[in-house]
Amino acid sequence: MNRRQRVGLAVHAAIVASLAAGYVLAAPPSRWDDPVMIGALVLLGVIAIRTEVPLPAGITFEALSALALITVAVAGPLPALLVTLVPIAFNAAAGRERLLRAGNLANLAAYGGYALAGALILQAAGPDPTASSAIGWLLIAGLAQLLVNWLFGPAIYLTFWLGHSPRTALHVLADGVPTGAVMVLLGAGTIMLVPALGVLALTVFAVIVILPQSFLAYAARTRPVARLGRDAATRRYAHALAVQLELPRAERRHVVAVAAAARNRPAPRDAIDYVCSTLSDRSRLNVDVQSVTERWDGSGPIGLRGTGIPLAARVLAAAQAWSDLTAAGSPQLGHHDALMHLQLASGERLDPAVVRAAGAVVAQERVSAEEPAPEPRLHLLRVPAALRRTLASS
């Protein structure tokens, strides 16, 4: 560690030591009389951490802050600390992270700080923080927890340990406020349901927050397209291109059907071959399949040019060229390298608009140095474009 990092480590160690004294001398009493509720909160905390979704500026979309607020309200600061720390231990046991690292010392300072701060604020609210009259105090406590979490955690860790400027830490705070405020509202609403529903109130919270978060985490996972054969990769790309081109649902299904049919129908060698193939089957599906080998500049076997080539055939031609560069048995290029090849063919073999759509697909998928050619998964799951861009940028 350099000098700056040693200072950051010392600051976090001092905060943790101070918090230990604060829990002994000032913390409101904790309640352990409802182990089912506490156990359910711990379980949801583990799920929340396991399915956290990275967002831009280094923050994550996860429900742990709301769960901490709920736990502070219904059980006190020590159970809240348990709910936030058990998931870290679980991740370490599962091999996802090292337990003894500077980041976890920062987590201990942040989680311990906001659990204590929330408990002290709710103690001032009165004897029952689950009463409807305490909603304002819950919101204040939740927002205070967000601020303490940032102050004791990222603000110190980013500047001292990672060497970022204070401005970066402020950007993290600003970017985290909208998501954090939503979580505070959902946590406060869940607390209001506890007197009537008991532990079932957590079921409502799980349906509203944990399940969507888990879906986002599932959607954000990447798998290499190189594990797919060329036909399967072509269908994935064709669907993603159709989504990016904003084709209606019926047209997207047609594009995928053309991709599936093209496996078993040979492309025509010349115009006479095309006529013979389409005389026996004049369906739109067959005509589009027989047009896949046409070239945008009109130099294909039939001589169709530009937009005279059916759109599904133009999409599939680009999808086939893409899979020939990235799928199993191909050179297995990364998407950015493959795009360079597609752009070289744009205006000659391929439709320029479809090639531009391929670039947009890559920009809205989670391409990284670790996985340079992932499946177009976010397009396959029909994640909205704005969310695709957010997940891809994380």
C-alpha positions as CSV (number, residue, x, y, z in Angstrom):
1,M,0.0,0.0,0.0
2,N,1.1,3.5,-0.7
3,R,0.9,6.3,1.8
4,R,-2.5,7.5,0.6
5,Q,-4.0,4.0,1.0
6,R,-2.5,3.6,4.4
7,V,-4.2,6.8,5.5
8,G,-7.6,5.6,4.1
9,L,-7.2,2.3,5.9
10,A,-6.4,4.1,9.1
11,V,-9.4,6.4,8.7
12,H,-11.8,3.4,8.2
13,A,-10.2,1.6,11.2
14,A,-10.8,4.6,13.4
15,I,-14.4,4.9,12.3
16,V,-15.0,1.2,13.0
17,A,-13.4,1.6,16.5
18,S,-15.6,4.6,17.2
19,L,-18.7,2.8,16.1
20,A,-17.9,-0.1,18.4
21,A,-17.9,2.3,21.3
22,G,-21.0,4.0,19.9
23,Y,-22.9,0.7,19.9
24,V,-21.9,0.0,23.5
25,L,-22.6,3.4,24.8
26,A,-25.4,5.0,22.7
27,A,-27.2,2.5,20.5
28,P,-30.8,1.8,21.3
29,P,-31.6,-1.7,22.5
30,S,-32.0,-4.4,19.8
31,R,-34.8,-6.9,19.8
32,W,-34.3,-10.6,19.0
33,D,-37.8,-11.8,19.9
34,D,-38.8,-12.5,16.2
35,P,-36.1,-14.8,14.8
36,V,-38.3,-15.6,11.8
37,M,-38.5,-11.9,10.7
38,I,-34.7,-11.5,11.3
39,G,-33.9,-14.7,9.4
40,A,-36.1,-13.6,6.5
41,L,-34.4,-10.2,6.4
42,V,-30.9,-11.9,6.4
43,L,-32.0,-14.2,3.6
44,L,-33.3,-11.3,1.5
45,G,-30.0,-9.5,2.2
46,V,-28.0,-12.4,0.8
47,I,-30.2,-12.5,-2.3
48,A,-29.9,-8.7,-2.7
49,I,-26.1,-8.8,-2.6
50,R,-25.9,-11.9,-4.9
51,T,-28.1,-10.2,-7.5
52,E,-26.8,-6.6,-7.3
53,V,-26.7,-4.9,-10.6
54,P,-23.7,-2.6,-11.4
55,L,-24.7,0.9,-12.7
56,P,-22.6,3.7,-14.1
57,A,-20.3,5.8,-11.8
58,G,-19.5,2.7,-9.6
59,I,-22.8,2.3,-7.8
60,T,-25.0,-0.7,-7.7
61,F,-28.8,-1.3,-7.8
62,E,-29.5,-3.4,-4.8
63,A,-32.0,-3.5,-2.0
64,L,-29.7,-3.8,1.0
65,S,-30.2,-0.2,2.1
66,A,-33.9,-0.7,2.3
67,L,-33.6,-4.0,4.2
68,A,-31.3,-2.3,6.7
69,L,-33.9,0.4,7.3
70,I,-36.6,-2.2,7.7
71,T,-34.5,-4.2,10.2
72,V,-33.6,-1.1,12.2
73,A,-37.3,-0.2,12.5
74,V,-38.5,-3.7,13.5
75,A,-35.5,-5.1,15.4
76,G,-32.8,-2.5,16.1
77,P,-29.3,-1.7,15.0
78,L,-27.5,-5.0,15.8
79,P,-29.9,-7.1,13.7
80,A,-29.5,-4.5,11.0
81,L,-25.8,-4.9,11.1
82,L,-26.3,-8.7,10.9
83,V,-28.5,-8.3,7.8
84,T,-25.8,-6.2,6.0
85,L,-22.7,-8.2,7.1
86,V,-23.9,-11.8,6.6
87,P,-24.2,-11.4,2.8
88,I,-20.5,-10.3,2.8
89,A,-19.5,-13.4,4.7
90,F,-21.7,-15.5,2.3
91,N,-20.0,-14.0,-0.7
92,A,-16.6,-14.8,0.8
93,A,-17.6,-18.3,1.6
94,A,-18.8,-18.7,-2.0
95,G,-15.5,-17.5,-3.4
96,R,-16.9,-14.3,-4.9
97,E,-14.6,-12.0,-2.9
98,R,-12.0,-12.0,-0.2
99,L,-13.3,-11.4,3.3
100,L,-10.2,-9.6,4.6
101,R,-9.8,-6.7,2.2
102,A,-9.9,-2.9,2.4
103,G,-13.3,-2.7,0.7
104,N,-14.9,-4.8,3.4
105,L,-13.4,-2.6,6.1
106,A,-15.1,0.3,4.2
107,N,-18.3,-1.7,4.1
108,L,-18.1,-2.4,7.9
109,A,-17.7,1.3,8.6
110,A,-20.5,2.3,6.2
111,Y,-23.0,-0.4,7.3
112,G,-22.2,0.0,11.0
113,G,-22.5,3.7,10.7
114,Y,-25.9,3.8,8.9
115,A,-27.4,1.2,11.1
116,L,-26.5,3.2,14.2
117,A,-27.6,6.5,12.6
118,G,-30.9,5.1,11.6
119,A,-31.6,3.6,15.0
120,L,-30.8,6.9,16.8
121,I,-33.1,8.9,14.5
122,L,-36.0,6.4,15.0
123,Q,-35.4,6.4,18.7
124,A,-36.2,10.1,18.6
125,A,-39.4,9.4,16.7
126,G,-41.0,7.6,19.6
127,P,-41.5,4.1,20.9
128,D,-43.0,2.6,17.7
129,P,-41.4,3.3,14.4
130,T,-43.9,1.0,12.6
131,A,-46.8,3.3,13.5
132,S,-48.3,5.3,10.6
133,S,-47.4,8.6,12.4
134,A,-43.7,7.7,12.1
135,I,-43.5,7.7,8.3
136,G,-41.8,11.0,8.2
137,W,-39.1,9.9,10.6
138,L,-38.6,6.7,8.6
139,L,-37.9,8.8,5.5
140,I,-35.5,11.0,7.4
141,A,-33.8,8.0,8.8
142,G,-33.5,6.3,5.4
143,L,-32.1,9.4,3.7
144,A,-29.7,9.9,6.7
145,Q,-28.5,6.3,6.2
146,L,-27.8,7.0,2.5
147,L,-25.7,10.0,3.4
148,V,-23.8,8.1,6.2
149,N,-23.3,5.1,3.9
150,W,-21.7,7.4,1.3
151,L,-19.7,9.4,3.8
152,F,-18.2,6.4,5.6
153,G,-17.9,4.2,2.6
154,P,-17.4,5.5,-1.0
155,A,-16.3,9.0,-0.1
156,I,-13.3,7.7,1.8
157,Y,-12.6,4.6,-0.2
158,L,-12.7,6.3,-3.6
159,T,-10.5,9.2,-2.6
160,F,-7.9,7.5,-0.4
161,W,-7.8,3.9,-1.6
162,L,-8.5,4.3,-5.3
163,G,-7.1,7.8,-5.7
164,H,-10.1,9.4,-7.3
165,S,-10.8,13.1,-6.9
166,P,-13.5,14.3,-4.4
167,R,-15.6,15.3,-7.4
168,T,-15.9,11.7,-8.4
169,A,-17.1,10.8,-4.9
170,L,-19.7,13.6,-5.2
171,H,-20.8,12.2,-8.6
172,V,-21.3,8.8,-7.0
173,L,-23.5,10.4,-4.4
174,A,-25.6,12.3,-6.9
175,D,-26.0,9.2,-9.1
176,G,-27.0,7.1,-6.2
177,V,-29.6,9.4,-4.7
178,P,-32.5,8.6,-7.1
179,T,-32.2,4.8,-6.7
180,G,-31.5,5.2,-3.0
181,A,-34.6,7.4,-2.5
182,V,-36.8,4.9,-4.2
183,M,-35.4,2.2,-1.9
184,V,-36.1,4.4,1.1
185,L,-39.7,4.8,0.1
186,L,-40.2,1.1,-0.5
187,G,-38.5,0.3,2.8
188,A,-40.7,2.7,4.7
189,G,-43.8,1.4,3.0
190,T,-42.9,-2.1,3.9
191,I,-42.4,-1.1,7.6
192,M,-46.0,0.3,7.6
193,L,-47.3,-3.1,6.6
194,V,-45.4,-5.0,9.3
195,P,-48.1,-4.4,12.1
196,A,-50.8,-5.9,9.9
197,L,-48.9,-8.6,7.9
198,G,-45.9,-9.4,10.0
199,V,-43.2,-11.3,8.1
200,L,-45.6,-11.5,5.1
201,A,-44.8,-7.8,4.6
202,L,-41.4,-8.9,3.4
203,T,-43.1,-11.0,0.7
204,V,-44.6,-7.8,-0.7
205,F,-41.2,-6.2,-0.6
206,A,-39.6,-9.2,-2.3
207,V,-42.1,-9.2,-5.2
208,I,-41.8,-5.4,-5.7
209,V,-38.0,-5.1,-5.3
210,I,-36.1,-8.4,-5.0
211,L,-37.6,-10.2,-8.0
212,P,-37.1,-7.3,-10.4
213,Q,-33.6,-6.9,-9.2
214,S,-32.9,-10.6,-9.7
215,F,-34.3,-10.3,-13.2
216,L,-32.0,-7.4,-13.9
217,A,-29.0,-9.5,-12.6
218,Y,-30.1,-12.4,-14.8
219,A,-30.4,-10.1,-17.8
220,A,-27.0,-8.6,-17.2
221,R,-25.2,-11.9,-17.2
222,T,-23.0,-12.5,-20.3
223,R,-22.4,-15.7,-22.2
224,P,-19.9,-15.9,-25.1
225,V,-21.5,-16.2,-28.5
226,A,-18.6,-18.6,-29.4
227,R,-20.4,-21.3,-27.5
228,L,-23.1,-21.3,-30.2
229,G,-23.1,-22.8,-33.6
230,R,-23.4,-20.5,-36.6
231,D,-27.1,-21.2,-37.2
232,A,-28.0,-20.5,-33.5
233,A,-25.8,-17.4,-33.5
234,T,-27.4,-16.2,-36.7
235,R,-30.8,-16.4,-35.2
236,R,-29.7,-14.5,-32.1
237,Y,-28.2,-11.8,-34.2
238,A,-31.2,-11.6,-36.6
239,H,-33.6,-11.2,-33.6
240,A,-31.3,-8.5,-32.0
241,L,-31.1,-6.6,-35.3
242,A,-34.9,-6.8,-35.7
243,V,-35.4,-5.4,-32.2
244,Q,-32.8,-2.6,-32.8
245,L,-34.5,-1.7,-36.1
246,E,-37.8,-1.4,-34.1
247,L,-39.6,-3.9,-36.3
248,P,-43.2,-4.8,-35.2
249,R,-43.5,-8.1,-33.3
250,A,-44.9,-9.9,-36.4
251,E,-42.0,-8.8,-38.5
252,R,-39.5,-9.9,-35.8
253,R,-41.0,-13.3,-35.8
254,H,-40.8,-13.4,-39.6
255,V,-37.1,-12.5,-39.5
256,V,-36.4,-15.3,-37.1
257,A,-38.5,-17.7,-39.2
258,V,-36.5,-16.8,-42.3
259,A,-33.3,-17.4,-40.3
260,A,-34.6,-20.9,-39.3
261,A,-35.8,-21.8,-42.8
262,A,-32.5,-20.7,-44.5
263,R,-30.7,-23.6,-42.9
264,N,-32.5,-26.1,-45.1
265,R,-33.1,-24.2,-48.3
266,P,-30.1,-23.7,-50.6
267,A,-29.5,-20.2,-51.9
268,P,-30.0,-19.7,-55.7
269,R,-27.0,-19.8,-58.0
270,D,-28.5,-17.5,-60.6
271,A,-31.8,-15.9,-61.7
272,I,-33.1,-19.1,-63.3
273,D,-32.4,-21.1,-60.2
274,Y,-34.3,-18.4,-58.2
275,V,-37.3,-18.6,-60.5
276,C,-37.4,-22.4,-60.3
277,S,-37.2,-22.2,-56.5
278,T,-40.0,-19.6,-56.1
279,L,-42.4,-21.1,-58.7
280,S,-42.9,-24.2,-56.5
281,D,-43.3,-22.1,-53.3
282,R,-44.3,-18.5,-53.7
283,S,-44.7,-17.8,-50.0
284,R,-43.1,-14.7,-48.6
285,L,-41.0,-16.9,-46.3
286,N,-39.5,-18.7,-49.3
287,V,-39.0,-15.6,-51.4
288,D,-37.1,-13.9,-48.5
289,V,-35.0,-17.0,-47.9
290,Q,-34.1,-17.1,-51.6
291,S,-33.1,-13.4,-51.5
292,V,-30.6,-13.7,-48.6
293,T,-27.5,-14.0,-50.9
294,E,-28.4,-10.8,-52.8
295,R,-26.0,-7.9,-52.4
296,W,-26.9,-4.3,-51.6
297,D,-25.0,-3.1,-54.8
298,G,-27.0,-5.4,-57.1
299,S,-24.2,-7.8,-57.9
300,G,-25.9,-10.8,-56.4
301,P,-27.1,-14.0,-58.2
302,I,-30.6,-12.5,-58.9
303,G,-29.6,-8.9,-59.4
304,L,-31.9,-7.3,-56.8
305,R,-30.5,-4.0,-55.5
306,G,-30.8,-1.9,-52.3
307,T,-34.3,-1.7,-50.8
308,G,-35.5,-4.0,-53.6
309,I,-34.1,-6.8,-51.5
310,P,-36.7,-7.9,-48.9
311,L,-35.9,-6.4,-45.4
312,A,-35.8,-9.8,-43.7
313,A,-33.2,-11.0,-46.3
314,R,-31.1,-7.9,-45.6
315,V,-31.2,-8.5,-41.9
316,L,-30.4,-12.2,-42.2
317,A,-27.5,-11.4,-44.6
318,A,-25.9,-9.2,-41.9
319,A,-26.6,-11.7,-39.2
320,Q,-25.0,-14.5,-41.2
321,A,-21.9,-12.4,-41.9
322,W,-21.7,-11.5,-38.2
323,S,-22.0,-15.2,-37.0
324,D,-19.4,-16.2,-39.6
325,L,-17.0,-14.0,-37.7
326,T,-17.9,-14.7,-34.1
327,A,-19.7,-18.1,-33.6
328,A,-18.2,-21.5,-32.9
329,G,-16.0,-22.7,-35.7
330,S,-15.4,-19.1,-36.9
331,P,-12.4,-16.8,-36.2
332,Q,-14.3,-15.9,-33.0
333,L,-13.6,-12.2,-33.2
334,G,-14.8,-9.8,-30.6
335,H,-17.8,-7.7,-31.5
336,H,-15.8,-4.6,-32.1
337,D,-13.5,-6.3,-34.6
338,A,-16.4,-8.0,-36.2
339,L,-18.1,-4.7,-36.7
340,M,-15.1,-3.4,-38.6
341,H,-15.6,-6.3,-41.1
342,L,-19.3,-5.6,-41.4
343,Q,-18.6,-1.9,-42.0
344,L,-16.2,-2.8,-44.8
345,A,-19.1,-4.7,-46.5
346,S,-21.6,-1.9,-45.9
347,G,-22.9,-0.4,-49.1
348,E,-21.6,-3.3,-51.2
349,R,-22.8,-6.6,-49.8
350,L,-24.7,-5.4,-46.8
351,D,-27.5,-2.8,-46.1
352,P,-25.8,0.2,-44.4
353,A,-28.8,0.7,-42.1
354,V,-28.6,-2.9,-40.9
355,V,-24.9,-2.5,-40.3
356,R,-25.6,0.6,-38.2
357,A,-28.1,-1.4,-36.3
358,A,-25.5,-4.0,-35.6
359,G,-23.3,-1.2,-34.1
360,A,-26.2,-0.1,-31.9
361,V,-26.7,-3.7,-30.7
362,V,-23.1,-4.0,-29.6
363,A,-23.3,-0.6,-27.9
364,Q,-26.3,-1.9,-25.9
365,E,-24.8,-5.2,-24.8
366,R,-22.3,-5.9,-22.0
367,V,-19.2,-6.1,-24.2
368,S,-16.0,-6.1,-22.0
369,A,-12.4,-7.1,-22.1
370,E,-13.3,-10.3,-20.2
371,E,-16.1,-11.0,-22.7
372,P,-15.5,-9.3,-26.0
373,A,-18.3,-11.2,-27.9
374,P,-21.3,-11.9,-25.6
375,E,-24.6,-13.1,-26.9
376,P,-27.1,-10.3,-27.5
377,R,-28.9,-11.3,-24.4
378,L,-30.4,-7.9,-23.4
379,H,-32.1,-7.7,-26.8
380,L,-33.3,-11.3,-26.5
381,L,-35.0,-10.6,-23.2
382,R,-36.6,-7.5,-24.6
383,V,-35.1,-5.2,-22.0
384,P,-36.1,-1.6,-22.8
385,A,-33.5,0.3,-24.8
386,A,-32.8,2.8,-22.0
387,L,-32.1,0.0,-19.5
388,R,-30.0,-1.8,-22.1
389,R,-27.8,1.3,-22.4
390,T,-27.5,1.6,-18.6
391,L,-26.6,-2.1,-18.1
392,A,-24.2,-2.1,-21.0
393,S,-22.3,1.0,-19.6
394,S,-21.8,-0.6,-16.2
